[in-house]
Amino acid sequence: MAPPDVVATGTPGGVGIGMNPQRFLTPGDEAEVEIEGIGVLRNPIVARDQIDT
């Protein structure tokens, strides 16, 4: 990979809207994506009122 390559992942199996009951990210959760050889990106999920604008 090299800049400006784009990594398109699609929707993984087990996506929340397809679960029964449905499950969505909530404040306190963390979204993590890892690409071998590049690294890990972690994003905390926060409530809208916790965002400084």
Summary of the structure (lengths in Angstrom):
residues: 53
radius of gyration: 14.5
end to end distance: 34.0
largest distance: 40.2
contacts: 61
relative contact order: 0.20
helix: 11%
strand: 23%
